[in-house]
Amino acid sequence: MTVLSIGTFDGIHLGHRKLLARVHDIAKAEGLKSVIITYREHPAITLKKDSAPKMLCPSALKKQQLISLSIDEVAMLDFTPEMALITAEQFLGEYLIPTWHPSVIVMGYDSHFGKNREGNRQFLQNHATEYGYRVEYVEPELDAGAPISSSRIRKLLETADLQEANRLLGRPYCLLGSVTHGTARGKDLGFPTANLTLASPHQLIPAQGIYFSRVRLEGQTFFGLTNIGISPTLKSTGIIEVETFLIGFDSDIYGSTMQVELLKYLREEKMFADSDELICAMKQDLAQAQSLIKEMECKSATS
């Protein structure tokens, strides 16, 4: 028997965390297995295609976050055009019930499943006696009088309000991918960078600029400076790239999986007159990053 919830859970923000905590608490209190059913990609990518929102959380990161919040099992479904046609009644009777045997199904204010979003709280309540489960409802987590939402966080990231986005996420926004070869121009300037190719082409890339970051790589953690942009002083491709200078680290890491947590937005990306002016700015960025590292170390020592 399980306690389960189903949803996109894009971002695993504070609103999601409230619902997930309820799933965990019920499971623990009643000796049940906690299960989250979600999707590898945002359903809107299938339903809306070109107008679909960018994802805050690629599937690997989403699963990692859910497990870290004490969820026992995470089922990742592929939302296909065929799945979009499955009715809520089919999904409930032919998948949820025989696969997971739920004793409790937890629903949030915007939870739904099935064709035309028919599988809402009332739908589940109507079938509760038939299938022998109960429905638990979790009120939305409000901020400034409105429910915390993934769409709100997307807008904050797109406008460089990283501090507010991270507050609503309850964690630093994270880009996940692998280290690939770049132009090596940073190395020529004394600032070698790791070029990140995202694990999902659908993940949202925040506003262009220079960020203070924390990098998780091969089981180790480093601080860094992450440039999101087109590097106009050095390049002319116009392609937005994610490049990170790892402070105090210089090894061959091509092909490695890397998580880049964006901690603070430092400044806009600029076009400099020449490479010397760029190097001067990068040194100033590094000095600011080192100051932030010291602040974090002091807070950690006193907490």
VOKOLVEX-370491 format. One line per 8 residues: number of its first residue (from 0); their letters; for each residue x, z, y of N, C-alpha, C. Coordinates in steps of 0.2 Angstrom, whole numbers, padded with zeros to 4 digits. Example, Ala and Ser with C-alpha at 12.3 -4.5 7.8 and 13.67 -1.06 7.14 Angstrom:
// VOKOLVEX-370491
0	as	0066:0039:-0028:0062:0039:-0022:0066:0039:-0016 | 0064:0035:-0011:0068:0036:-0005:0064:0039:0000
// end
This chain:
// VOKOLVEX-370491
0	mtvlsigt	0004:0000:-0006:0000:0000:0000:0004:0000:0006 | 0002:-0003:0011:0006:-0004:0018:0002:-0002:0024 | 0006:-0001:0029:0003:-0002:0036:0006:-0007:0039 | 0002:-0012:0042:0005:-0018:0045:0003:-0020:0051 | 0006:-0024:0055:0004:-0028:0061:0007:-0035:0061 | 0003:-0039:0064:0005:-0046:0064:0006:-0049:0072 | 0011:-0052:0073:0011:-0055:0080:0018:-0059:0081 | 0018:-0062:0087:0024:-0065:0089:0030:-0061:0091
8	fdgihlgh	0029:-0055:0094:0034:-0050:0096:0040:-0053:0099 | 0039:-0058:0104:0044:-0061:0107:0047:-0056:0112 | 0053:-0054:0111:0057:-0050:0116:0057:-0042:0113 | 0053:-0040:0109:0052:-0033:0107:0053:-0029:0113 | 0049:-0030:0118:0049:-0026:0124:0045:-0019:0123 | 0045:-0016:0129:0042:-0009:0129:0035:-0009:0126 | 0031:-0014:0128:0024:-0014:0125:0024:-0015:0117 | 0028:-0020:0115:0029:-0020:0108:0031:-0014:0104
16	rkllarvh	0036:-0011:0108:0039:-0005:0105:0034:0001:0104 | 0029:0001:0109:0024:0006:0108:0020:0005:0102 | 0018:-0001:0100:0014:-0003:0094:0018:-0002:0088 | 0025:-0004:0088:0029:-0003:0082:0030:0004:0081 | 0030:0008:0086:0031:0016:0085:0025:0018:0081 | 0019:0016:0083:0013:0018:0080:0013:0016:0072 | 0015:0009:0071:0015:0007:0064:0020:0012:0060 | 0026:0013:0063:0031:0018:0059:0028:0025:0058
24	diakaegl	0024:0027:0063:0022:0034:0063:0016:0035:0058 | 0012:0030:0057:0006:0030:0052:0009:0030:0045 | 0014:0025:0045:0017:0024:0038:0021:0030:0036 | 0024:0034:0040:0028:0040:0038:0023:0045:0037 | 0018:0046:0041:0013:0051:0040:0009:0050:0033 | 0007:0044:0031:0003:0043:0026:0007:0040:0019 | 0013:0040:0020:0017:0038:0014:0017:0031:0012 | 0016:0027:0017:0015:0020:0016:0021:0016:0019
32	ksviityr	0022:0010:0017:0027:0005:0019:0025:0002:0025 | 0030:0002:0030:0028:-0002:0036:0030:-0009:0036 | 0026:-0013:0038:0027:-0021:0038:0025:-0024:0044 | 0030:-0028:0047:0028:-0033:0052:0029:-0040:0050 | 0023:-0043:0051:0023:-0051:0050:0023:-0054:0056 | 0028:-0059:0057:0030:-0062:0063:0032:-0069:0062 | 0034:-0073:0067:0036:-0080:0066:0043:-0081:0068 | 0046:-0086:0064:0053:-0088:0066:0054:-0091:0073
40	ehpaitlk	0049:-0095:0075:0049:-0098:0081:0042:-0097:0084 | 0042:-0097:0091:0035:-0095:0094:0030:-0100:0092 | 0024:-0098:0090:0019:-0103:0088:0017:-0108:0094 | 0018:-0107:0100:0017:-0112:0105:0021:-0118:0105 | 0027:-0117:0101:0032:-0123:0100:0028:-0128:0096 | 0024:-0126:0091:0020:-0130:0087:0014:-0133:0091 | 0011:-0128:0094:0004:-0129:0097:0004:-0133:0104 | 0010:-0131:0108:0010:-0134:0115:0016:-0139:0115
48	kdsapkml	0021:-0139:0111:0027:-0143:0111:0031:-0142:0118 | 0030:-0148:0122:0034:-0148:0128:0033:-0142:0133 | 0027:-0140:0133:0025:-0135:0138:0025:-0128:0135 | 0028:-0127:0129:0029:-0120:0126:0034:-0116:0130 | 0033:-0110:0130:0038:-0105:0134:0044:-0105:0130 | 0050:-0103:0134:0056:-0102:0130:0056:-0095:0127 | 0059:-0094:0121:0059:-0088:0118:0064:-0083:0121 | 0062:-0077:0120:0066:-0071:0122:0071:-0069:0117
56	cpsalkkq	0068:-0070:0111:0071:-0067:0105:0072:-0072:0099 | 0077:-0075:0097:0078:-0079:0091:0077:-0075:0085 | 0075:-0078:0080:0072:-0075:0074:0077:-0070:0071 | 0084:-0071:0071:0089:-0067:0068:0089:-0060:0072 | 0089:-0061:0079:0089:-0055:0083:0083:-0051:0083 | 0077:-0055:0082:0071:-0051:0082:0070:-0047:0076 | 0072:-0050:0070:0073:-0046:0064:0077:-0040:0064 | 0083:-0041:0067:0088:-0036:0068:0085:-0030:0072
64	qlislsid	0081:-0032:0078:0078:-0027:0082:0072:-0023:0079 | 0068:-0027:0075:0063:-0023:0071:0065:-0019:0066 | 0071:-0020:0062:0073:-0016:0057:0076:-0010:0061 | 0080:-0011:0067:0083:-0005:0070:0077:0000:0073 | 0071:-0002:0073:0066:0002:0075:0062:0005:0069 | 0065:0005:0064:0063:0009:0057:0057:0005:0054 | 0056:-0001:0055:0051:-0005:0051:0054:-0007:0044 | 0051:-0005:0039:0053:-0006:0032:0054:-0013:0030
72	evamldft	0050:-0017:0032:0050:-0024:0030:0048:-0029:0035 | 0051:-0035:0036:0049:-0040:0041:0048:-0046:0037 | 0042:-0049:0038:0041:-0056:0035:0041:-0061:0040 | 0045:-0066:0040:0046:-0071:0045:0043:-0077:0042 | 0037:-0079:0046:0033:-0085:0044:0035:-0091:0048 | 0035:-0097:0045:0036:-0103:0048:0029:-0106:0051 | 0028:-0106:0058:0022:-0108:0060:0022:-0115:0061 | 0019:-0119:0056:0018:-0126:0055:0012:-0128:0058
80	pemalita	0011:-0135:0058:0004:-0138:0060:-0001:-0136:0055 | 0001:-0136:0049:-0004:-0134:0043:-0006:-0127:0044 | -0001:-0122:0046:-0003:-0115:0047:-0008:-0115:0053 | -0007:-0119:0058:-0012:-0118:0064:-0019:-0120:0062 | -0020:-0123:0057:-0027:-0125:0055:-0030:-0120:0050 | -0026:-0115:0048:-0029:-0109:0043:-0033:-0105:0047 | -0039:-0104:0045:-0044:-0099:0048:-0042:-0092:0047 | -0044:-0088:0052:-0043:-0081:0051:-0045:-0078:0044
88	eqflgeyl	-0051:-0080:0042:-0054:-0077:0036:-0049:-0079:0030 | -0047:-0086:0030:-0042:-0088:0025:-0036:-0084:0025 | -0033:-0083:0031:-0027:-0079:0032:-0027:-0072:0029 | -0033:-0069:0031:-0034:-0062:0029:-0035:-0062:0021 | -0040:-0066:0019:-0042:-0065:0012:-0037:-0068:0007 | -0033:-0073:0009:-0028:-0077:0004:-0021:-0075:0005 | -0019:-0072:0011:-0012:-0070:0012:-0011:-0062:0013 | -0014:-0060:0018:-0013:-0053:0020:-0015:-0048:0015
96	iptwhpsv	-0021:-0049:0012:-0024:-0044:0007:-0020:-0044:0001 | -0019:-0050:-0003:-0016:-0050:-0009:-0008:-0049:-0009 | -0005:-0051:-0003:0002:-0050:-0003:0004:-0043:-0001 | 0001:-0040:0004:0003:-0034:0007:-0001:-0028:0006 | -0007:-0029:0003:-0012:-0023:0001:-0012:-0018:0007 | -0014:-0020:0013:-0014:-0015:0018:-0019:-0010:0018 | -0017:-0004:0019:-0021:0002:0020:-0023:0003:0027 | -0019:0001:0032:-0020:0001:0039:-0017:-0005:0042
104	ivmgydsh	-0021:-0008:0047:-0019:-0014:0050:-0019:-0012:0058 | -0013:-0012:0061:-0013:-0010:0068:-0013:-0016:0073 | -0017:-0016:0078:-0018:-0021:0082:-0017:-0019:0089 | -0014:-0023:0093:-0013:-0022:0100:-0018:-0026:0104 | -0018:-0025:0111:-0023:-0028:0115:-0024:-0035:0115 | -0018:-0039:0113:-0018:-0046:0113:-0016:-0049:0106 | -0017:-0044:0101:-0016:-0046:0094:-0021:-0051:0092 | -0019:-0056:0088:-0023:-0061:0085:-0020:-0065:0080
112	fgknregn	-0023:-0069:0076:-0020:-0073:0071:-0026:-0078:0069 | -0024:-0084:0065:-0029:-0088:0063:-0031:-0094:0068 | -0034:-0099:0066:-0036:-0105:0070:-0041:-0102:0076 | -0039:-0105:0081:-0043:-0103:0088:-0042:-0096:0089 | -0037:-0092:0087:-0036:-0085:0088:-0042:-0081:0086 | -0045:-0083:0081:-0051:-0079:0079:-0050:-0072:0076 | -0043:-0071:0073:-0042:-0065:0070:-0040:-0059:0075 | -0045:-0057:0078:-0044:-0052:0083:-0046:-0045:0080
120	rqflqnha	-0046:-0040:0084:-0048:-0033:0082:-0055:-0033:0079 | -0059:-0036:0083:-0066:-0036:0080:-0067:-0039:0074 | -0064:-0045:0073:-0064:-0048:0066:-0062:-0044:0061 | -0056:-0040:0062:-0053:-0036:0057:-0058:-0030:0055 | -0061:-0028:0061:-0066:-0022:0060:-0072:-0024:0056 | -0074:-0030:0057:-0080:-0033:0053:-0078:-0033:0045 | -0072:-0034:0043:-0070:-0035:0036:-0067:-0029:0033 | -0066:-0024:0037:-0063:-0018:0035:-0066:-0015:0028
128	teygyrve	-0072:-0014:0028:-0076:-0011:0022:-0075:-0016:0016 | -0075:-0022:0017:-0075:-0027:0012:-0068:-0027:0008 | -0063:-0026:0012:-0056:-0026:0009:-0053:-0019:0009 | -0056:-0014:0011:-0054:-0007:0010:-0048:-0005:0015 | -0047:-0007:0021:-0042:-0005:0025:-0046:-0002:0032 | -0042:0001:0036:-0044:0003:0042:-0040:0000:0048 | -0043:-0001:0054:-0040:-0004:0059:-0038:0001:0064 | -0032:0001:0067:-0029:0006:0072:-0028:0001:0078
136	yvepelda	-0030:0004:0084:-0029:0000:0090:-0024:0004:0095 | -0020:0000:0097:-0014:0003:0102:-0016:0000:0109 | -0017:0004:0114:-0018:0002:0121:-0011:-0001:0123 | -0012:-0006:0128:-0006:-0009:0131:-0002:-0004:0135 | 0005:-0005:0135:0009:-0001:0139:0009:-0004:0146 | 0007:0000:0151:0006:-0003:0158:0012:-0002:0162 | 0014:-0006:0166:0019:-0005:0171:0016:-0008:0178 | 0016:-0004:0183:0013:-0006:0190:0006:-0009:0189
144	gapisssr	0003:-0005:0184:-0005:-0007:0183:-0006:-0013:0179 | -0001:-0016:0176:-0002:-0022:0172:0001:-0021:0165 | -0001:-0024:0160:0002:-0024:0154:0009:-0027:0154 | 0014:-0024:0151:0020:-0027:0150:0020:-0033:0146 | 0022:-0039:0148:0022:-0045:0144:0028:-0049:0144 | 0029:-0053:0139:0034:-0058:0138:0035:-0063:0144 | 0029:-0065:0146:0029:-0070:0151:0032:-0067:0158 | 0030:-0061:0159:0033:-0057:0165:0040:-0057:0165
152	irklleta	0043:-0055:0159:0050:-0054:0158:0053:-0061:0159 | 0050:-0066:0156:0053:-0073:0157:0054:-0075:0164 | 0049:-0073:0168:0050:-0075:0175:0055:-0071:0179 | 0056:-0065:0177:0061:-0060:0180:0068:-0063:0178 | 0069:-0065:0172:0076:-0068:0170:0077:-0074:0173 | 0072:-0078:0174:0073:-0085:0178:0074:-0084:0185 | 0073:-0078:0188:0074:-0077:0195:0080:-0072:0196 | 0084:-0071:0191:0090:-0067:0191:0088:-0060:0193
160	dlqeanrl	0082:-0057:0191:0081:-0050:0192:0082:-0047:0185 | 0088:-0047:0183:0090:-0044:0176:0089:-0037:0176 | 0090:-0033:0181:0089:-0026:0180:0082:-0024:0178 | 0077:-0028:0182:0070:-0026:0180:0068:-0029:0173 | 0071:-0035:0171:0069:-0038:0165:0072:-0033:0159 | 0078:-0030:0160:0081:-0026:0155:0077:-0019:0155 | 0074:-0017:0160:0070:-0011:0160:0064:-0012:0156 | 0060:-0018:0157:0054:-0019:0153:0056:-0021:0146
168	lgrpycll	0061:-0023:0144:0063:-0025:0138:0065:-0018:0134 | 0068:-0013:0138:0070:-0007:0135:0077:-0008:0132 | 0080:-0013:0133:0087:-0015:0131:0090:-0021:0135 | 0096:-0022:0135:0099:-0028:0138:0097:-0034:0135 | 0095:-0039:0139:0093:-0046:0137:0100:-0049:0133 | 0098:-0052:0127:0104:-0054:0123:0103:-0061:0121 | 0109:-0065:0122:0109:-0072:0120:0113:-0072:0113 | 0111:-0075:0108:0114:-0075:0101:0116:-0082:0099
176	gsvthgta	0122:-0083:0097:0124:-0090:0095:0131:-0089:0091 | 0134:-0095:0091:0141:-0096:0088:0146:-0098:0093 | 0152:-0096:0092:0157:-0098:0097:0159:-0105:0095 | 0159:-0110:0100:0161:-0117:0099:0166:-0119:0104 | 0169:-0125:0103:0175:-0127:0107:0172:-0129:0114 | 0175:-0127:0119:0174:-0130:0126:0179:-0134:0129 | 0180:-0135:0135:0185:-0139:0138:0192:-0135:0139 | 0192:-0129:0138:0198:-0125:0138:0201:-0124:0145
184	rgkdlgfp	0197:-0126:0150:0199:-0126:0157:0200:-0119:0159 | 0196:-0114:0157:0197:-0107:0159:0203:-0104:0156 | 0206:-0106:0151:0212:-0104:0148:0218:-0106:0153 | 0217:-0112:0155:0222:-0115:0160:0222:-0111:0166 | 0217:-0108:0168:0217:-0103:0174:0218:-0096:0173 | 0220:-0094:0167:0221:-0088:0165:0215:-0083:0163 | 0209:-0087:0162:0203:-0084:0160:0200:-0087:0154 | 0203:-0087:0148:0200:-0090:0142:0193:-0088:0141
192	tanltlas	0189:-0093:0140:0182:-0091:0138:0179:-0093:0132 | 0175:-0089:0129:0171:-0091:0123:0165:-0095:0124 | 0164:-0101:0122:0158:-0105:0124:0153:-0104:0118 | 0147:-0102:0121:0142:-0100:0116:0137:-0105:0115 | 0136:-0107:0109:0130:-0112:0107:0125:-0108:0104 | 0119:-0108:0107:0113:-0104:0105:0111:-0105:0098 | 0109:-0100:0095:0107:-0100:0088:0100:-0104:0088 | 0096:-0103:0093:0090:-0107:0094:0090:-0111:0100
200	phqlipaq	0088:-0117:0100:0088:-0121:0106:0082:-0119:0110 | 0078:-0115:0108:0072:-0113:0111:0073:-0106:0115 | 0078:-0103:0114:0079:-0097:0118:0080:-0098:0125 | 0077:-0093:0129:0078:-0094:0137:0085:-0092:0139 | 0087:-0097:0143:0094:-0096:0146:0092:-0093:0153 | 0094:-0087:0155:0093:-0084:0162:0095:-0088:0168 | 0094:-0086:0174:0096:-0089:0180:0104:-0090:0180 | 0106:-0096:0183:0113:-0097:0183:0117:-0092:0187
208	giyfsrvr	0123:-0090:0185:0127:-0085:0189:0132:-0082:0185 | 0135:-0077:0188:0140:-0073:0184:0137:-0066:0182 | 0138:-0064:0176:0135:-0058:0173:0140:-0054:0171 | 0140:-0047:0172:0144:-0042:0168:0140:-0041:0161 | 0144:-0042:0156:0141:-0042:0149:0144:-0038:0144 | 0141:-0037:0139:0144:-0033:0133:0143:-0038:0127 | 0149:-0039:0123:0149:-0044:0118:0150:-0040:0111 | 0146:-0042:0106:0146:-0040:0100:0149:-0045:0095
216	legqtffg	0155:-0044:0092:0158:-0050:0089:0162:-0047:0083 | 0160:-0050:0077:0164:-0048:0071:0164:-0040:0070 | 0159:-0037:0071:0159:-0030:0070:0162:-0026:0076 | 0164:-0029:0081:0168:-0026:0087:0164:-0027:0093 | 0165:-0022:0098:0161:-0023:0104:0166:-0024:0110 | 0165:-0028:0115:0169:-0029:0120:0165:-0030:0127 | 0168:-0029:0132:0165:-0030:0139:0167:-0037:0141 | 0163:-0041:0145:0165:-0047:0147:0162:-0049:0154
224	ltnigisp	0164:-0055:0156:0161:-0059:0162:0158:-0065:0159 | 0151:-0066:0160:0148:-0072:0157:0146:-0076:0162 | 0148:-0082:0162:0146:-0087:0167:0140:-0092:0164 | 0134:-0092:0167:0129:-0096:0165:0128:-0102:0170 | 0130:-0108:0169:0130:-0113:0174:0133:-0119:0172 | 0135:-0123:0177:0138:-0130:0176:0145:-0130:0178 | 0148:-0124:0180:0155:-0124:0182:0157:-0130:0187 | 0153:-0130:0193:0154:-0136:0197:0161:-0137:0200
232	tlkstgii	0165:-0132:0200:0172:-0133:0203:0176:-0137:0198 | 0175:-0135:0191:0179:-0138:0186:0176:-0144:0182 | 0170:-0145:0182:0166:-0150:0178:0161:-0154:0182 | 0160:-0159:0179:0155:-0164:0183:0149:-0166:0178 | 0148:-0163:0172:0143:-0165:0168:0136:-0163:0170 | 0136:-0157:0174:0129:-0155:0175:0126:-0151:0170 | 0129:-0150:0164:0126:-0147:0159:0127:-0139:0159 | 0121:-0136:0158:0122:-0128:0159:0125:-0126:0152
240	evetflig	0130:-0122:0153:0134:-0119:0147:0134:-0111:0148 | 0135:-0108:0143:0136:-0100:0143:0143:-0099:0140 | 0147:-0097:0145:0154:-0095:0143:0156:-0088:0145 | 0159:-0085:0141:0161:-0078:0142:0168:-0076:0141 | 0171:-0073:0146:0178:-0071:0146:0178:-0064:0144 | 0181:-0062:0138:0181:-0056:0135:0187:-0052:0138 | 0185:-0046:0141:0191:-0042:0144:0195:-0039:0139 | 0201:-0040:0139:0206:-0037:0135:0206:-0040:0128
248	fdsdiygs	0204:-0046:0127:0204:-0049:0120:0205:-0057:0121 | 0210:-0059:0117:0212:-0066:0117:0214:-0068:0110 | 0209:-0070:0106:0211:-0072:0099:0206:-0078:0097 | 0208:-0082:0092:0204:-0087:0090:0198:-0085:0086 | 0192:-0086:0089:0186:-0084:0086:0181:-0090:0085 | 0183:-0096:0085:0179:-0102:0085:0175:-0101:0078 | 0168:-0102:0078:0164:-0102:0073:0161:-0095:0071 | 0163:-0090:0075:0161:-0083:0074:0154:-0083:0077
256	tmqvellk	0150:-0078:0074:0143:-0077:0078:0144:-0072:0083 | 0141:-0073:0089:0142:-0068:0095:0136:-0067:0098 | 0135:-0060:0100:0129:-0058:0104:0132:-0056:0111 | 0129:-0059:0116:0131:-0058:0123:0125:-0054:0126 | 0126:-0047:0127:0121:-0043:0131:0122:-0044:0138 | 0117:-0046:0142:0118:-0046:0149:0117:-0040:0153 | 0122:-0036:0156:0121:-0030:0158:0119:-0029:0166 | 0122:-0034:0169:0121:-0034:0177:0123:-0041:0180
264	ylreekmf	0118:-0043:0184:0119:-0049:0188:0124:-0048:0193 | 0130:-0052:0194:0135:-0050:0199:0134:-0055:0205 | 0133:-0061:0204:0133:-0066:0209:0131:-0073:0207 | 0129:-0077:0212:0127:-0084:0210:0134:-0088:0208 | 0132:-0093:0205:0138:-0098:0203:0139:-0102:0210 | 0145:-0103:0211:0147:-0107:0218:0152:-0113:0216 | 0152:-0117:0221:0156:-0123:0221:0162:-0121:0226 | 0168:-0120:0223:0174:-0118:0227:0178:-0124:0229
272	adsdelic	0182:-0123:0234:0186:-0129:0237:0191:-0131:0232 | 0194:-0127:0228:0199:-0129:0223:0200:-0123:0218 | 0204:-0124:0213:0205:-0120:0208:0208:-0113:0210 | 0212:-0113:0215:0215:-0107:0218:0209:-0102:0221 | 0205:-0105:0224:0199:-0101:0227:0195:-0099:0221 | 0194:-0103:0216:0190:-0100:0210:0193:-0095:0207 | 0200:-0095:0206:0204:-0090:0203:0203:-0083:0207 | 0203:-0084:0213:0203:-0078:0217:0196:-0074:0216
280	amkqdlaq	0191:-0079:0216:0184:-0076:0215:0183:-0073:0208 | 0187:-0076:0203:0186:-0073:0196:0190:-0066:0196 | 0195:-0066:0199:0199:-0059:0199:0194:-0054:0203 | 0191:-0056:0208:0186:-0051:0211:0181:-0049:0206 | 0178:-0054:0202:0173:-0052:0197:0176:-0048:0192 | 0182:-0049:0190:0185:-0045:0185:0186:-0037:0188 | 0188:-0037:0194:0189:-0030:0197:0182:-0026:0197 | 0177:-0030:0199:0170:-0027:0199:0168:-0025:0192
288	aqslikem	0169:-0029:0187:0168:-0028:0180:0171:-0021:0177 | 0178:-0021:0179:0182:-0015:0177:0179:-0009:0180 | 0177:-0009:0186:0174:-0004:0190:0167:-0001:0186 | 0163:-0006:0184:0157:-0005:0180:0159:-0002:0174 | 0164:-0004:0170:0166:-0001:0164:0168:0006:0165 | 0172:0008:0170:0174:0015:0171:0167:0019:0173 | 0163:0016:0176:0156:0020:0178:0153:0022:0171 | 0152:0017:0167:0149:0018:0160:0153:0023:0156
296	ecksats	0159:0023:0156:0163:0027:0152:0162:0034:0155 | 0162:0035:0162:0161:0042:0164:0154:0045:0163 | 0149:0040:0163:0142:0043:0161:0142:0045:0154 | 0145:0041:0150:0145:0042:0142:0149:0049:0141 | 0154:0050:0145:0158:0056:0144:0154:0063:0146 | 0150:0062:0151:0146:0068:0153:0139:0068:0150 | 0137:0064:0146:0130:0064:0143:0131:0068:0137
// end
